């Protein structure tokens, strides 16, 4: 797995084998190769939208979320890096 800190200025996209739908404030992702689906909560959904739809880098997404939520920057960065690592491990982003 990549070192997430090295990905701070990388752009990510959703692979072709992932299908996405949104229900209320949650996103459901289906990996059509493995037939496994994932449900993202509101915060994970926001990160996913910023990385994929807004095409922000990790660094830009952290700055954007920090403006939206009352959270300490170091805690936020660690949480977003951990979430991105999960997205990459599960092949939901590349």
ROZA-218433 format. One record per atom (N, C-alpha, C): residue number from 1; residue in one letter; x negated, y, z negated. Coordinates in steps of 0.001 Angstrom, whole numbers, plus 500000, padded with zeros to 6 digits. Each point is the difference from the previous one (the first is absolute). Example, Ala and Ser with C-alpha at 12.3 -4.5 7.8 and 13.67 -1.06 7.14 Angstrom:
2
+-----+----+--------+--------+--------+
!   i ! aa !     px !     py !     pz !
+-----+----+--------+--------+--------+
!   1 !  A ! 486810 ! 494310 ! 492200 !
!   1 !  A ! 500890 ! 501190 ! 500000 !
!   1 !  A ! 499100 ! 501200 ! 500000 !
!   2 !  S ! 500350 ! 501050 ! 500720 !
!   2 !  S ! 499180 ! 501190 ! 499940 !
!   2 !  S ! 500770 ! 501090 ! 499270 !
+-----+----+--------+--------+--------+
***
This chain:
94
+-----+----+--------+--------+--------+
!   i ! aa !     px !     py !     pz !
+-----+----+--------+--------+--------+
!   1 !  X ! 499155 ! 498818 ! 500000 !
!   1 !  X ! 500845 ! 501182 ! 500000 !
!   1 !  X ! 499112 ! 501242 ! 500000 !
!   2 !  X ! 500480 ! 501021 ! 500667 !
!   2 !  X ! 499264 ! 501261 ! 500054 !
!   2 !  X ! 499962 ! 500669 ! 498644 !
!   3 !  X ! 498965 ! 500800 ! 499794 !
!   3 !  X ! 499931 ! 500850 ! 498823 !
!   3 !  X ! 500941 ! 501168 ! 500250 !
!   4 !  X ! 501038 ! 500113 ! 499190 !
!   4 !  X ! 501024 ! 501018 ! 500199 !
!   4 !  X ! 499405 ! 501405 ! 499973 !
!   5 !  X ! 499009 ! 500220 ! 499182 !
!   5 !  X ! 499387 ! 501333 ! 499926 !
!   5 !  X ! 499409 ! 500403 ! 501356 !
!   6 !  X ! 499572 ! 499027 ! 500790 !
!   6 !  X ! 499475 ! 500287 ! 501329 !
!   6 !  X ! 501118 ! 500319 ! 500993 !
!   7 !  X ! 501237 ! 499705 ! 499613 !
!   7 !  X ! 501148 ! 500227 ! 500879 !
!   7 !  X ! 500669 ! 501348 ! 499751 !
!   8 !  X ! 499402 ! 500863 ! 499199 !
!   8 !  X ! 500631 ! 501265 ! 499613 !
!   8 !  X ! 500355 ! 500868 ! 501200 !
!   9 !  X ! 499252 ! 499879 ! 501095 !
!   9 !  X ! 500240 ! 500853 ! 501165 !
!   9 !  X ! 500418 ! 499179 ! 501230 !
!  10 !  X ! 500460 ! 498788 ! 499754 !
!  10 !  X ! 500448 ! 499100 ! 501062 !
!  10 !  X ! 501509 ! 500123 ! 500177 !
!  11 !  X ! 500453 ! 499900 ! 501227 !
!  11 !  X ! 501436 ! 499948 ! 500281 !
!  11 !  X ! 500414 ! 498539 ! 500122 !
!  12 !  X ! 501211 ! 499707 ! 499563 !
!  12 !  X ! 500514 ! 498633 ! 500006 !
!  12 !  X ! 501253 ! 499929 ! 500852 !
!  13 !  X ! 500324 ! 498803 ! 500462 !
!  13 !  X ! 501242 ! 499801 ! 500732 !
!  13 !  X ! 500593 ! 498643 ! 499627 !
!  14 !  X ! 501262 ! 499861 ! 500312 !
!  14 !  X ! 500706 ! 498760 ! 499728 !
!  14 !  X ! 499748 ! 499040 ! 501163 !
!  15 !  X ! 499546 ! 498780 ! 499713 !
!  15 !  X ! 499730 ! 499052 ! 501080 !
!  15 !  X ! 501286 ! 499592 ! 500736 !
!  16 !  X ! 499839 ! 499486 ! 501195 !
!  16 !  X ! 501145 ! 499598 ! 500825 !
!  16 !  X ! 500810 ! 498865 ! 499379 !
!  17 !  X ! 499378 ! 499196 ! 499123 !
!  17 !  X ! 500722 ! 498869 ! 499408 !
!  17 !  X ! 500828 ! 500385 ! 498769 !
!  18 !  X ! 500074 ! 501293 ! 499696 !
!  18 !  X ! 500791 ! 500487 ! 498866 !
!  18 !  X ! 501221 ! 500759 ! 500533 !
!  19 !  X ! 501169 ! 499619 ! 499495 !
!  19 !  X ! 501244 ! 500701 ! 500315 !
!  19 !  X ! 500449 ! 500708 ! 498735 !
!  20 !  X ! 500449 ! 501239 ! 500156 !
!  20 !  X ! 500373 ! 500811 ! 498838 !
!  20 !  X ! 501435 ! 500479 ! 500112 !
!  21 !  X ! 500691 ! 499984 ! 498865 !
!  21 !  X ! 501312 ! 500618 ! 499896 !
!  21 !  X ! 500092 ! 500697 ! 498650 !
!  22 !  X ! 500828 ! 501026 ! 499942 !
!  22 !  X ! 500154 ! 500753 ! 498758 !
!  22 !  X ! 501425 ! 499858 ! 499497 !
!  23 !  X ! 500131 ! 499743 ! 498697 !
!  23 !  X ! 501290 ! 499914 ! 499334 !
!  23 !  X ! 499933 ! 500927 ! 498799 !
!  24 !  X ! 500785 ! 501072 ! 500047 !
!  24 !  X ! 499969 ! 501045 ! 498976 !
!  24 !  X ! 498569 ! 500526 ! 499866 !
!  25 !  X ! 499395 ! 499906 ! 498808 !
!  25 !  X ! 498638 ! 500511 ! 499798 !
!  25 !  X ! 498941 ! 498908 ! 500071 !
!  26 !  X ! 500363 ! 498830 ! 500456 !
!  26 !  X ! 499062 ! 498886 ! 500080 !
!  26 !  X ! 499751 ! 499610 ! 501446 !
!  27 !  X ! 498838 ! 499475 ! 500225 !
!  27 !  X ! 499649 ! 499482 ! 501316 !
!  27 !  X ! 499811 ! 498498 ! 499895 !
!  28 !  X ! 500510 ! 499297 ! 500998 !
!  28 !  X ! 499817 ! 498551 ! 500089 !
!  28 !  X ! 499110 ! 499739 ! 501201 !
!  29 !  X ! 498921 ! 499269 ! 499760 !
!  29 !  X ! 499050 ! 499649 ! 501046 !
!  29 !  X ! 500048 ! 498495 ! 500220 !
!  30 !  X ! 500120 ! 499576 ! 501246 !
!  30 !  X ! 500015 ! 498579 ! 500341 !
!  30 !  X ! 498800 ! 499696 ! 500870 !
!  31 !  X ! 499207 ! 499041 ! 499548 !
!  31 !  X ! 498889 ! 499495 ! 500803 !
!  31 !  X ! 500582 ! 498886 ! 500863 !
!  32 !  X ! 500147 ! 500245 ! 501294 !
!  32 !  X ! 500649 ! 499017 ! 500866 !
!  32 !  X ! 499100 ! 498799 ! 500309 !
!  33 !  X ! 498726 ! 500083 ! 499659 !
!  33 !  X ! 499114 ! 498846 ! 500176 !
!  33 !  X ! 500130 ! 499020 ! 498846 !
!  34 !  X ! 500173 ! 500514 ! 498789 !
!  34 !  X ! 500082 ! 499133 ! 498817 !
!  34 !  X ! 501428 ! 499851 ! 499481 !
!  35 !  X ! 500923 ! 500817 ! 500519 !
!  35 !  X ! 501392 ! 500041 ! 499525 !
!  35 !  X ! 500101 ! 500372 ! 498530 !
!  36 !  X ! 499068 ! 500780 ! 499526 !
!  36 !  X ! 500029 ! 500501 ! 498621 !
!  36 !  X ! 500421 ! 501458 ! 500052 !
!  37 !  X ! 500902 ! 500364 ! 499085 !
!  37 !  X ! 500396 ! 501405 ! 499958 !
!  37 !  X ! 499599 ! 500616 ! 498671 !
!  38 !  X ! 499820 ! 501296 ! 500031 !
!  38 !  X ! 499564 ! 500778 ! 498852 !
!  38 !  X ! 500935 ! 501199 ! 499848 !
!  39 !  X ! 500343 ! 500322 ! 498770 !
!  39 !  X ! 500813 ! 501169 ! 499719 !
!  39 !  X ! 499137 ! 501019 ! 499271 !
!  40 !  X ! 499961 ! 501211 ! 500524 !
!  40 !  X ! 499217 ! 501069 ! 499390 !
!  40 !  X ! 500916 ! 500867 ! 499146 !
!  41 !  X ! 499558 ! 500307 ! 498801 !
!  41 !  X ! 500779 ! 500918 ! 499157 !
!  41 !  X ! 499831 ! 501421 ! 500525 !
!  42 !  X ! 500618 ! 500936 ! 499335 !
!  42 !  X ! 500024 ! 501389 ! 500470 !
!  42 !  X ! 498599 ! 500587 ! 500168 !
!  43 !  X ! 499137 ! 499782 ! 499025 !
!  43 !  X ! 498651 ! 500581 ! 500074 !
!  43 !  X ! 499167 ! 499298 ! 501073 !
!  44 !  X ! 500040 ! 498675 ! 500042 !
!  44 !  X ! 499266 ! 499264 ! 501034 !
!  44 !  X ! 500513 ! 500387 ! 501383 !
!  45 !  X ! 501300 ! 500184 ! 500108 !
!  45 !  X ! 500601 ! 500429 ! 501259 !
!  45 !  X ! 499461 ! 501365 ! 500417 !
!  46 !  X ! 499888 ! 500922 ! 499049 !
!  46 !  X ! 499483 ! 501340 ! 500308 !
!  46 !  X ! 498563 ! 499930 ! 500507 !
!  47 !  X ! 499178 ! 499189 ! 499350 !
!  47 !  X ! 498612 ! 499832 ! 500439 !
!  47 !  X ! 499973 ! 499412 ! 501403 !
!  48 !  X ! 500808 ! 498981 ! 500246 !
!  48 !  X ! 500050 ! 499346 ! 501305 !
!  48 !  X ! 500402 ! 501007 ! 501082 !
!  49 !  X ! 501024 ! 500804 ! 499722 !
!  49 !  X ! 500462 ! 501010 ! 500963 !
!  49 !  X ! 498892 ! 501008 ! 500297 !
!  50 !  X ! 499306 ! 500449 ! 498962 !
!  50 !  X ! 498926 ! 500973 ! 500214 !
!  50 !  X ! 498861 ! 499410 ! 500830 !
!  51 !  X ! 499662 ! 498748 ! 499748 !
!  51 !  X ! 498897 ! 499369 ! 500732 !
!  51 !  X ! 500377 ! 499642 ! 501428 !
!  52 !  X ! 501240 ! 499537 ! 500209 !
!  52 !  X ! 500397 ! 499510 ! 501322 !
!  52 !  X ! 500709 ! 501072 ! 500819 !
!  53 !  X ! 501086 ! 500542 ! 499465 !
!  53 !  X ! 500810 ! 500942 ! 500778 !
!  53 !  X ! 499353 ! 501378 ! 500110 !
!  54 !  X ! 499467 ! 500492 ! 498902 !
!  54 !  X ! 499339 ! 501310 ! 500023 !
!  54 !  X ! 498557 ! 499892 ! 500470 !
!  55 !  X ! 499495 ! 498758 ! 500100 !
!  55 !  X ! 498649 ! 499716 ! 500478 !
!  55 !  X ! 498941 ! 500740 ! 499189 !
!  56 !  X ! 500224 ! 500036 ! 498672 !
!  56 !  X ! 499028 ! 500622 ! 499111 !
!  56 !  X ! 498922 ! 498996 ! 499612 !
!  57 !  X ! 498830 ! 500504 ! 499690 !
!  57 !  X ! 498942 ! 499157 ! 499443 !
!  57 !  X ! 500321 ! 499746 ! 498526 !
!  58 !  X ! 499278 ! 499112 ! 499383 !
!  58 !  X ! 500156 ! 499747 ! 498576 !
!  58 !  X ! 499817 ! 501289 ! 499215 !
!  59 !  X ! 498961 ! 500740 ! 500322 !
!  59 !  X ! 499706 ! 501262 ! 499309 !
!  59 !  X ! 501158 ! 500982 ! 500152 !
!  60 !  X ! 500513 ! 500150 ! 501213 !
!  60 !  X ! 501114 ! 500917 ! 500251 !
!  60 !  X ! 501270 ! 499544 ! 499285 !
!  61 !  X ! 500236 ! 498698 ! 499987 !
!  61 !  X ! 501190 ! 499463 ! 499326 !
!  61 !  X ! 499943 ! 500253 ! 498495 !
!  62 !  X ! 498836 ! 499821 ! 499400 !
!  62 !  X ! 499840 ! 500263 ! 498565 !
!  62 !  X ! 500298 ! 501469 ! 499709 !
!  63 !  X ! 499467 ! 500900 ! 500812 !
!  63 !  X ! 500240 ! 501429 ! 499789 !
!  63 !  X ! 501487 ! 500341 ! 500156 !
!  64 !  X ! 500654 ! 499403 ! 500980 !
!  64 !  X ! 501418 ! 500248 ! 500219 !
!  64 !  X ! 500846 ! 499491 ! 498825 !
!  65 !  X ! 499722 ! 498800 ! 499548 !
!  65 !  X ! 500770 ! 499421 ! 498891 !
!  65 !  X ! 499757 ! 500783 ! 498713 !
!  66 !  X ! 498785 ! 500472 ! 499823 !
!  66 !  X ! 499686 ! 500794 ! 498803 !
!  66 !  X ! 500856 ! 501268 ! 499970 !
!  67 !  X ! 500307 ! 500556 ! 501147 !
!  67 !  X ! 500865 ! 501184 ! 500067 !
!  67 !  X ! 501454 ! 499655 ! 499682 !
!  68 !  X ! 500387 ! 498753 ! 500265 !
!  68 !  X ! 501386 ! 499579 ! 499830 !
!  68 !  X ! 500311 ! 499453 ! 498608 !
!  69 !  X ! 499006 ! 499430 ! 499338 !
!  69 !  X ! 500205 ! 499352 ! 498708 !
!  69 !  X ! 499075 ! 500610 ! 498954 !
!  70 !  X ! 500459 ! 500036 ! 498793 !
!  70 !  X ! 499202 ! 500497 ! 498880 !
!  70 !  X ! 499166 ! 498839 ! 499463 !
!  71 !  X ! 498810 ! 499843 ! 500561 !
!  71 !  X ! 499134 ! 498884 ! 499624 !
!  71 !  X ! 498546 ! 500456 ! 500077 !
!  72 !  X ! 499198 ! 499454 ! 499109 !
!  72 !  X ! 498569 ! 500316 ! 499976 !
!  72 !  X ! 499339 ! 499472 ! 501276 !
!  73 !  X ! 499168 ! 500827 ! 500619 !
!  73 !  X ! 499391 ! 499663 ! 501288 !
!  73 !  X ! 499220 ! 498688 ! 499960 !
!  74 !  X ! 499205 ! 499771 ! 498969 !
!  74 !  X ! 499190 ! 498773 ! 499949 !
!  74 !  X ! 500878 ! 498750 ! 499879 !
!  75 !  X ! 501062 ! 500092 ! 499227 !
!  75 !  X ! 500941 ! 498880 ! 499850 !
!  75 !  X ! 500726 ! 499756 ! 501320 !
!  76 !  X ! 500456 ! 501078 ! 500628 !
!  76 !  X ! 500686 ! 499887 ! 501279 !
!  76 !  X ! 499102 ! 499360 ! 501045 !
!  77 !  X ! 498765 ! 500485 ! 500098 !
!  77 !  X ! 499058 ! 499466 ! 500988 !
!  77 !  X ! 499777 ! 498503 ! 499785 !
!  78 !  X ! 499804 ! 499600 ! 498756 !
!  78 !  X ! 499792 ! 498579 ! 499699 !
!  78 !  X ! 501222 ! 499172 ! 500394 !
!  79 !  X ! 501195 ! 500518 ! 499692 !
!  79 !  X ! 501231 ! 499272 ! 500327 !
!  79 !  X ! 500210 ! 499893 ! 501508 !
!  80 !  X ! 499748 ! 501081 ! 500728 !
!  80 !  X ! 500179 ! 499980 ! 501452 !
!  80 !  X ! 498950 ! 499099 ! 500650 !
!  81 !  X ! 498771 ! 500031 ! 499509 !
!  81 !  X ! 498959 ! 499111 ! 500525 !
!  81 !  X ! 500373 ! 498542 ! 499768 !
!  82 !  X ! 500543 ! 499689 ! 498826 !
!  82 !  X ! 500418 ! 498629 ! 499701 !
!  82 !  X ! 501148 ! 499577 ! 500920 !
!  83 !  X ! 500952 ! 500896 ! 500206 !
!  83 !  X ! 501121 ! 499708 ! 500884 !
!  83 !  X ! 499521 ! 499781 ! 501430 !
!  84 !  X ! 499113 ! 500854 ! 500477 !
!  84 !  X ! 499454 ! 499836 ! 501342 !
!  84 !  X ! 499261 ! 498667 ! 500127 !
!  85 !  X ! 499264 ! 499615 ! 498988 !
!  85 !  X ! 499302 ! 498711 ! 500018 !
!  85 !  X ! 501001 ! 498854 ! 500157 !
!  86 !  X ! 501138 ! 500099 ! 499308 !
!  86 !  X ! 501049 ! 498972 ! 500139 !
!  86 !  X ! 500567 ! 499997 ! 501416 !
!  87 !  X ! 500291 ! 501185 ! 500532 !
!  87 !  X ! 500515 ! 500086 ! 501369 !
!  87 !  X ! 499038 ! 499332 ! 500984 !
!  88 !  X ! 498701 ! 500263 ! 499839 !
!  88 !  X ! 499005 ! 499426 ! 500910 !
!  88 !  X ! 499859 ! 498505 ! 499795 !
!  89 !  X ! 499967 ! 499547 ! 498768 !
!  89 !  X ! 499878 ! 498565 ! 499710 !
!  89 !  X ! 501173 ! 499212 ! 500567 !
!  90 !  X ! 501192 ! 500572 ! 499871 !
!  90 !  X ! 501220 ! 499336 ! 500492 !
!  90 !  X ! 500193 ! 500212 ! 501499 !
!  91 !  X ! 499081 ! 500705 ! 500634 !
!  91 !  X ! 500033 ! 500300 ! 501434 !
!  91 !  X ! 501248 ! 500792 ! 500396 !
!  92 !  X ! 500435 ! 500871 ! 499090 !
!  92 !  X ! 501124 ! 500889 ! 500284 !
!  92 !  X ! 499509 ! 501272 ! 500685 !
!  93 !  X ! 498730 ! 500289 ! 499841 !
!  93 !  X ! 499329 ! 501111 ! 500677 !
!  93 !  X ! 498677 ! 499498 ! 500542 !
!  94 !  X ! 499544 ! 500694 ! 500998 !
!  94 !  X ! 498644 ! 499726 ! 500514 !
!  94 !  X ! 499385 ! 501283 ! 500481 !
+-----+----+--------+--------+--------+
***
